[in-house]
Structures are given as structure tokens and as C-alpha cells.
Amino acid sequence: MPSHIKTKNCLPALLFGASLCLSQAAGAATAYISNEKDDSLSLIDLDTLEVIETIDVGQRPRGITFSQDYSKLYICASDDDTVQVMDVATHTIISNLPSGEDPEQFALHPDDRRLYIANEDNALVTVVDTVKEQVIGQIDVGVEPEGMAISPDGKVAVNTSETTSMLHWIDTDTHELIHNTRVDQRPRHVEFTKDGKLLWASAEIGGTVAIIDVDSKEVIKKIRFEIRGIHGDKIQPVGIKLTDDGKTAFVALGPANHIAVVDAKTFEVIDYLLVGRRTWHMEFSPDERYLLTTNGISGDVSVIDVQKRKAIKSIRVGRFPWGVAVKPD
């Protein structure tokens, strides 16, 4: 891994209306971006907001996530039918996990060991023990499973099935399907609130985000989006991120090329932020100063200043950036 020289980086006033200077710390958080069409990861230094390295990985990388100590990065190599394990210190692939066919998204259990993987092609969720590198469970779910999340207490995993338009609730002790919740067409992503009381679920073709009460597993609110000058068919919610204080949600709206800002208490949309083309998934910097969005068609990452609610930079990465995970300093 190359050494980094930390300098002061000022973005020109002509670009943003005012000079924006980014102070540098002794160490830098790093964003890892999976490039679906280039079979690679782009690494972005979050001090300089520049790509510092590109790493070749397996075919069609999509979902990515770190182990809890950030020593390993798990990568869904979808066209290789495996989850690759990267040693973060050396950026080498150290093993390939038996993931089931076409892994797309996954979620790591709070025990830092069980990985719940959505297998898009065969209507399964595969559970892998990352230490033994063995499949320890497979659960039948709906057609085209994609989204995956685990409750903060680790008791429940939730999967979305795009064609079935359902959320599937899985008991993580028994690996049994315990409930199905119908949502709007083509659910893509699910995100628990920090207290585990609510679940947010995006429906790409339905154009909505459903808020689900975790105890009852019932939809209690649907959020719809309208952007002046953009046809409703292009407003396709995908990724969701919630701030740690539980006050604000950000929703990626796909080919609408905008991020919706939502009051997470009232569920009212309070702003729309213009970003790159076909915005997909998002992640915060460790201090939540920035929100990074992957924009597949334009091949870039937009950097949003969270407090100002404004995109301040576009960073060119590989072709069709899909997933994003952030490693702290």
C-alpha cells in the first residue's frame, strides 16, 4: 500500500462559489469502491478526495463490507459465484468463500463471523461461517433476492426479493423463514435504524421507501418522491443511509440522478441533491461529514457535504461503480 503525503487541498472558488479547504489529518480514512464492469476496486483517500489506488479483484464485484476490525474486506464477486476475502493490509485475496450462485449483497452478523448472502439467480440466502469457510445454512426466499440486512441485536436477518416484491424475515438462530412483508415493486435495499425498531426498505420500480415496524413487521409509512422536471418513472429508490443520530435519511434515486434527504422522524422529504448518473449506493465518512454516492452510468463518486447538503466534488473511478465501504483512519 503506497504511503500518503498529507497536504492541504483547496477546491477552486470558481467551481463551488467559495473556496473549500480540506484540512489534513495525520491519517486518512479510505473509501473502497467496487467497479462492476472493470472487475476492480478504486480506493479514495478521504482527506484529499482523490483515488490513490486501483486493485484488480474477481468478476463483477458488487456488495462489499469490512470485518469489524477492518482487517478483512469481503467482496461479492458475482460472476465468479464466490465471496472473496481481501487482507486489507496487503490488498491481496487470501480466500474465496462458498457463497452460492451470483452473490449480490450481503450482511455480516454482529458476531463478526456469519455472513448472510443474497443469491440472485437461485432464490436463496446462503449463510457462511467465515472462520471455517463453510456454508452453514441456506434459506429459500423469493425470486431475485438482493438486499440484505441484520438487526442490531443480531436476532433477525432481512432479505429483499425483487420479483416477488417481499421482505423475508429470517431467524438467525434457526435459519428459518419466520415472516414475509409485501412492499412495492422491486425492493432493492433494507436498512435498520440504530435502535432496531424500524426498517427502511426501498422499492425501485414502485418508487417508494417503506417504513416497517420491526415488532409487527407491518408497513407503517410509505415515502414517495417528486422532483421537478424529472418523470416519475426515473425516480427509482435504491440505497438508503441513516445518520447515527437517527434524524436524517438519505435515499439514492437511481436514474433520477438525485439523492433525497428525508427527515427520519416525520418521514417528510426535505431536499433533493443533484449527483452523478444512476446513483446506487452510499456510505458516510467516519465523522459523517461526507456522504459518498456511487454513480454507475457516469463512472464517478459524488462527495456530499452532509451539513451543507450539497455535492462538492465528483471523483472519477472505474466503470459502473456499485458498492462502497469506508475504513477509518
N, C-alpha and C positions, 0 to 999 in steps of 0.2 A: 504493500500500500504506500503510495507516494507521500512524502512529507508535505505539509501545508505551510505556506507563508501567510500569516495573517496581516492584512493591511487594511487601511480604511478605504471603503468603496463608496463613492458618491454618485448617485444616479442623476443624470443631467436634468436641469430645470426645464429645458425645452420639451422633454418627454413627459413629465409629470406635473408641470405647472409650478413646481418648487423643488429645490434641491433636497434629495433624500439621502442622508448619510447613514451608512450602516456601520456601527461601531463593532470592532472585532474583539472577540474573547480569546483566551489562551487556547481553548479547544473548540471545535466546531461540531454541532450536530450534523448528521448526514442523512439525506433522503435517498432511498433506494427506489428506483422506478423500473417496473417491468415493461419492456418493449415487446409487444405481442408479435409484431411482424419481423423484428430483427433478431429474435432469439437472444436477447441481451438485457442487461441491467445498466441503467445510467445512474451514476452517483452524483448527487448535488450537495456541495458544501453550503450549509445554511447560514454561514457568515457572509460569504462572498456572493451567494446565489448564482454559482456557476457550476457546470459539470466538471468534475475532477477526474472521473474515471468511467470507462465503459467495460463491462465484463460479459463475456460470452457464457450463456447458460443453455439449458435444454430447449426443445422446440415449443414454441408458442407459450411463453411464460405469462401467467395471468396473476392469480392471487399470490401475495407474498406476506409473510409475517415473521416476526422475530420470536425467539425463545425469550423467557422472562429476564434472563441475564444478558441478552443481546449478544451472546457468543455464537449463536446459530441463526441462520436465516432459512426459512422454509419457502420453497418456490414451487408453485403448481406448474410443472412442465406438461401442459395439457396434451400435446400431440405425441409425447413420449410415454403417456399413461403412467406418470410417476410424480412423486413429490421429491424434489432434490433438496438436500441439506447442504448448505454452504457454511464453511468455517469463516466467520466474519473477520477474524484476524488476518487470514491469509487469502481470502476470497477464492478459495478452492472448494469444489464439490467433494464432500467427504463420504456421502452415501446417497442412495436412492431408495425411497420408501415405497412399499407396495400400496399404491393409492387407489386402485380401481381404475376403470376406464375414464378418460377425459376429465381429470380433476380441474375444477374451475375456481371455486372459492373454498376456503376452509376456515376453521376457528380452532385455536389452541385452548384447551381446558385450563382453568386456573392451577391445576396440579402440574402444569408445565410438561406434561407427558402425553396425554391423549389428544390426538389431532382428529377433528371431525371434518371430513372431506366430502364435498358435493360432487358426485359423478354424473355429469350432464347427460352422457349417452345411454346410461343403463338404469336410470331411475333409482339410484341407491345413494345412501350416505354411508361411507366407509369410515370406520374408526381404527386408527393405527396407534399402536404403542410405539412412541418414537425412540424409546430406550432399547426395547427388544427388537424393534424394526419389524413388527409383525401386525397383521390385521387381527383385531380382537373383536370386531363386530361389523355387521352390515345390516342396514335398516332399509326396507322398501319404503319409498316415498313416491311423490307424484312425478309426472313426466317433465323432463328437463330441469332437474334440481340445480340451483345456482347459489343463492345467498345462504350464508351460514353464520350463526351467532350463538354464543353460550352465555347464559345468565351469570351475573357477577358472583353468585353463590355456587356456581358450577353444577347446579342440580338439573338444569334443562338446557338442551340444545334445540335450536330452531332452524329449520331449513325452508327455503322457498322453492316451489316448483313452478316454472314459468308457464308451461302449457296447462297445467291443472289449476293454476291461479289459487294456490293454497299455501298456507304456512303449516309446517308439520312440526309438532312438539314431541321431543324425544327425551325420555328419562335417561339420564347419563349413568345411572347405576345399573339399570336392567337392559339398556339399549332397546327399549320397546317404544313404539309409537303410541303416545297417550292422548293426542288430540290433533284435530285439523281445524284451521281457521280459514274461511274463504275471504279473499280480498279481491281487489280489482285485477284486471287482466295483466299478465306477465310480471309478477313480482320479481324483483332483482336483488334487493338488499334488505337486510334487517339489522337493527341496532338497538340494544338495550340502553335504557337510562342508567346512570351510575348507581342509583338505589335499587335497580332491578324491578321497579314497579310497573314500568311501561316499556312497550316495544314499539319501535317505529319501523314501518315496512313500506318500501317504495313499490309502486306498480307502474312499470314503464309505459305500456300501451294504455292502461287505464288512466294515466296522467295524474295519479293521486299518491299521497302518502297517508297510510292508515296508522292511527294510534291505537294500540291494543293494550287493554288492561291485562297484566300478566296473571293475576289470580283467576279471573273469569275467562281469560283467553278470548274475550269478545272485543270487537272494534267499537271504540267509544267516540272516535272522531275521524273524519276524513278531511285532508287538506287538499285544495285544488289551487292551480296556478294559472295566472293570466299575465301575459307580457304584451304590451302594446306593440303592434307591428309584426308579431310572430304568430303564425297559425297554431291553433291548439294541438294539431297532430304532431307538431315538432316538439312540444313540451313533454318530455319523457323522463320522469324522475328515475334516478339510478342510485348513486351513492348518497349516504347520509352521515353526517358527523355532528355530534353534540358536544358543546363546551363542558368542561369539567364542573362548572358551577350550575349546570342544568338550566341555564337561562336562554340559551340560543341554540338553534339547529341550523345547519347548512345542508341544502339539498342540491345535488348536481342534476341538471335538467337536460342532459344528453345533447341532441342536435339543436336544441334551443340556444345553446352556447351561453348559458347563464347559470349562475348559482343563486338559488333562492335563500334568503335569510328569513328565518321563522322565529317568532317569539315562542319558546318552548313551554311557556306557562299558559298562554292564551291560545296558542296554535294559529296565530294570525301571521300572514306573510307581511314582513316589514320592509323588504328591499329585494331588488334583483341586481346581481353583479355580472357584468359582461366579462367573459373569459374566452378561452380558445374554442375551437370547433369540436363538437361531440365530447363534451366534458363528462367524465365517467366516475372516477373515484377520487377521494380526497383524504388528506391527513394533515394534522396540525404539527407545527414545530413544538418542541417540548414545553416552551413557555406560552404556547397558544398565541404568540404574536403574529405568526403567519399561518395561513391555510394554503396548502398546495393542492392543485387540481390537475389530474391527468386528462389531456385533451387529444383523443385518438386521431381525428382527421387532420388536425393542424400539426401533430407531432411535437407538441410542446407541453410544458408545465406552467400554469399560471400561478403566480405568487400573490395572494391576497393579504393586505394589511387588515387584520381582523378588527381592530379598534376603529380604523377609518372606513372600513367596509369598502375597500377599493383595491382593484388589481394593480399592482405596482411594477410587475415585471413578467415577461414571458421568457422561459428558458427552453431552448431547443434541445430535444433529447432524441431518442430513436423513433422508428416508425410504429405508430399505434401504441403509445403509452397506455397502460391499462391499470396496474396496481401501484400503490405507493405505501411504503413503510418507512418510519423515521427512527434512527438510532440517536440517542442523546450524546452529549459530549463524551 
